[in-house]
Amino acid sequence: MTQSPARRAPTRIPTTVITGFLGAGKTTLIRHLMENAGGRRIALIINEFGDVGMDREILAACGVEGCTEDDIVELANGCICCTVADDFLPTMEALLARAAPPEHIIIETSGLALPKPLVKAFDWPAIRSRVTVDGVVAVVDGRAVLDGFFAGDLAGMAAQKAADPALDHDNPLEEVFEDQVLCADMVVLNKADLLAPGELDTLVKALEAEARPGTRMVPVEHGRVDPAVVLGLVAGVEDDLAARPSHHDTEEDHDHDDFESFVVEIGPVREPTAYAKALTAVVEAHGILRVKGYLDVPGKPMRHLLQGVGPRMAGYFDRPWKGDESRQGRLVVIGLRGLNESVIREAIGKLV
């Protein structure tokens, strides 16, 4: 009897999870990937921490041919790793149900998200049969890490752990950072242009001590890395979770009670460079981790995007104001629990 040829399993859509701490440059990396995707049909799922999503606005304004607002889905109801059933799975099912499903999916987690619980969601039967986690990419702000701003002294931490493997760290920032690196197949060392050669070597060695064996370290400037390097890791992460340890493996859930955020509406800003300098003083005075948003500069047809990581600020005009939107400046302020919101609001309000 002639046997019929075996049916070929349908190709699963690769998904890349891009994680990384606040302000590391995830959105910049994604924008570069989209601009150099070579016509590949890519869908983006963006998760924000805070009340107002800024990253979708930034990416929607990038002007990349073939990247429409329908291809960018924002989940703004909390950390994606905490709202898998309510938000993430329905979003994935909707993407897969399209007449022309995406050829690749990129998920940008919030800076406070743990990637491992998200990857676990790919075991959902309706998802697993059609999607695979091609790789987890952790974006690191090299300058901030070496300065000890977010993750403490990595080199010192590695030395302490080597001396005492049982050493535990209660700092929530360090735990989040470590979980992101430990889950990664690749660590993008962003902002390498801010590091001296010796500093880059120190950072690479420290991160290699923190990461799983074989994790690739890729130094880049301004998120510029070849899409062929990032999209195509073929790691099958959903089948390799046991090899990706986490501080939260024994927890049913985790929360973000250690962090808080709020939005500040601000009036017109005539000199954005001077404003950024003044804002830096407020950030340093109150221990703010991250600010991001946009300014209304009178006489300019475009809005001014402002991004701050600790005391470092960067800004540029990103897109024209739309005819149906109010020229209202807004900043998202993110920090550890205990920020004096009223005092910070007052301080920011005095800057204009």
N, C-alpha and C positions, 0 to 999 in steps of 0.2 A: 504494500500500500504506500502510495506517495504521501510523504508528509508535507503539509503546508509550511511555508517558511515562517519562522518565528516572527511574531509581531514586534516591531521596533517600538520601544518605549518612547513616548513623546518627550521632546527636549524640554527640560525645565528652565524657567526664566532665571538667570542669575541675578542675585541681589547683593549689593554691597552696603554694609553698615558702616557709616562714618561717625566715629565717636571722638571725643576729645573734650578737654576742659574748656571752661568759659573763655572765649576770646582767643582760642588757639589758632583759629583760621579755617574752621570747617567750611563755612560758607564761601570763603575765597577759593578754597580748593575745589568745591563743587562747581562754582562758576567757571573755573578754568577747565574742568572736565567737560562741562556742557559746551563751552566755546570750541573745544577740540574733539568733539565726539564723532566727527566725520559723518554726520547724518544719521547716526544710530538713534533709534526711537527710545528715549529714556524718560522714565517717570520719576519724580522726586517726592518723597514723603518727608516733611520737615516737622520736627517737634520742638516747641519752644517752652522754656521755663519762664513763667511770668504771665501777666495779664494781656500784654499786647505783643503779637508776633511781628518781629522785624525782619527775620531772615527770608521769609517768603517775599516780602516787599523788595528786598535787595535782589533776590534772584529773578523775580518777575520783571525787574527793570533792566535786566542784563542785555536784552535785545538779541538774544541768540536765535538764529533762524531755526524754526522747527520746535522751539521750546515755548509753548503757549502756557497761559495761566491755568488751563485745564490739566496740564501735565505736572503741576505743582500742587500738592495736597498738604495742607497744614493741619496738624493735630495740636490744638492749643488748650486741651482740657487737662493738662498735667503731664507728668513725665511719662513717656511712651512705655517704659518698662513697667509702669504701675497701672496702665489703662489698656492692656493688651486686648482683653475681651471686648471692652466697650468701644474702643476707637480703632486700634490697629487692624484687627482681623476684618472688620467690615470694610475698611479702606482697601485692604489687599484684595478682598473678594470683588470689590467694585472695579478695581484696576484689571483684574483677570477676566472679568465679564465683558470688557470692552470688545467691540467688533475687531479692533486692531490693538491687541494687548501690547504693552511695552516690550522692547527687546532686552531691556536691562532696567532694574529698579535701584535707585539710590535712596537710602534712608539716612537722614541727618538727625541724630539724637540730640537732645538738649545737652548742655554742658554738664548737667548733674545726673545724667542717666547712666545706669549700669547696662552694658551691652548684653550680658549673658541672659538675663530674663527675657530680653527681646528675642534673642536667637532661639530660646526654648519655644517661643510661640510658633516657630516654623514647623513644629511637630503636629500642629493642627491639621487633621486629615485633608481638608479642602485646600490647604496651602501647600503641604509637603509634597503632594503629588505633582504640583505644577511649578514650584519655586524652590531654588536652592540658595543657600547663603554662600555666595562666591568668596567672600572674605570680609573680615572686620579690619578696618583701618582706623588707627588711633592717631589723631593729629595733636602734636605737642608744640607749645610755644617755648622754643629752646631758651630764649632769653629769660622768660619768666621762671622757668624751672631752675635754671642755674642761679637766679637771684633768690630762690627759695620763696617765691611769692605765693605759689599755689600748693606745691607738693613738698615743701620743706627741702632739706639738703639731701638730694638723692644719693650722692656719693657717700655722705656720712651715714645715711640710712642703710645703704648696702653693707657698709663696714660693720655696723651694729648688728645687722641681721646675720652676717657671716659669723660673728662672735657668739651670738645667742639666737639660734633659729626659732626659739619660742617667743621671741620678743614680739609684742603686739602693739599696734598703734591705734589710738582712739581718735585721732584727728580725722574728722569726716572728710576734709579735703583730700588728705593723703589716701584714705580708703577709696574714694571715688576715682582718683587718679590711678591708683594701683590696679583697681579692677578693670579700668579701661585698657591699660597697657597689657595686663595679663590675658585679656581676651583677644588681643589683636594678633593678626597675621602679619601686619606691617605697621610700623610706626613712622609717620611722616614728621620729620623734625623741621617744623616750619620756622620761618624767620631766621634761617641760618646766616643771612647777611649781617645780623646783629651780633654774631659770635666771632671771636678770634679763632684761628685754627686750633690752638691748644684747648680752648674752651669747648669747641665742637667735639674733639676727641674725648674730653672728660665727660661730656653729656652722653655720647654714644656708649661709653663703657658703663656709666651709671645705669642707663636704661637697659642695656643688655643684661646687667645683673638683676634688674627687676622683672624683665620680660621672660616669656617661655623660651627655651632653647630653639634657635632657628628663626626667631622673629626678625624680619628684615627691617633695617634702619635706613631711611631715605632722607637725607638732608635736602631741603628745598628752600627757595625764596618766594614769597608771595603766593604760596600754594601751587607753584608751577611744576607739575609732575606729569609725565606722559600718561594719558589715559590707559595705554596698553600695559603700564606698570601696575596701575591701581585696579582697573576693571579687567579681571581675567586671572585672578589668583587660584581659582578652582579648588578652594580649600574644603568645600563641603562641611562648613562649620557646624551645622546642625548634627552631624554624626561624630563630632569631635569635642563635645562639651566637657567630657570628663577630664580632658587634658587642659582645661582652662579654669584654674582655681579662682575663687572669689571670696572676699571677706564675708559675703552674704549667702553662702551656699546653704547654711543651716537655717536660714530665715524663710518663712512663708512669703513675706512681703518686706519691703523696706519703704521708708518714707523720707521726706526731705524737710523734716522739721528743723534741721540745722541751718536751713537757708530761707531767705525771704526776698521778695522783690516788690517793687511798686513803680508806677508810671508817674512822671512829672511832666505836666504840660507847661511849655515855656513860650514867652513872647518872641517877637522878631529879634534876631541877632545880627548886628551890622558888621561885626568883625569876628568871623568864626575862629580865626587863629588865636586871637586874644581870648575869646570865650573858652576855647579848649584849654588854654593855659590856666585860666582862672578856675575852671572845673577840676583840673588836676589837683589844685590845692584843696578843694572840697573832698575829693576822693581820698587823698592822703590823710586828711584830718579825721575822717570818719571810718576808715578801714573798708571802703567800698571795694568789692572784688571786680565789678564789671559795670560799665555803662554803655548803652548803645541806643541810637535813635537818629533823629534828623532835625535839622534846624531850618527855619524860614529866614533867609537872608534878603532883606528888602532890596528891590532893584534887580534881583537875579531871577531868571525864569525857572531855574532848577533848584531842587531842594538839596541841602547839604547833609550828607550822611556822616555821622560821628560815631566812632568806635573807640572805646577805652578799655584797656586791660591794666588794672592797677593804675599806676601813675602814668602809663604811656597812652597817648591819644593820637588818633589818626583820623583824618577827615577828607572828604572830596565831594564834589557835586555828582550825584549819581543819575538823576533823571529829571525831566521837566515836571512841574506840578501839573496834575490833571485838572481839566476844566471844571470837573464836578467835585473836587475835593477842597477842603479848607486848608489854607496855608497855616497850619498849626504845628509848631515844633513840639516834639515829644521825646523824652528820654526814659528808658527802662533802667532802673537802678537795682543791682543784685548784690547781696552780701550775706554774711552769716547772720543767723537769728540774733536779734537784739539791736539792729540798726535803729537809730533814733530818727524815725521817718519825719516827724514834724520839724525837727531841727534841720535835717538835710533838705527838705522841701524849701524851708525858709532860706537856707544858704544858697541853693540853686536859683531860687527866685530873685535873689539880690544881684545875680550875675548879669541880668539884662537891664 
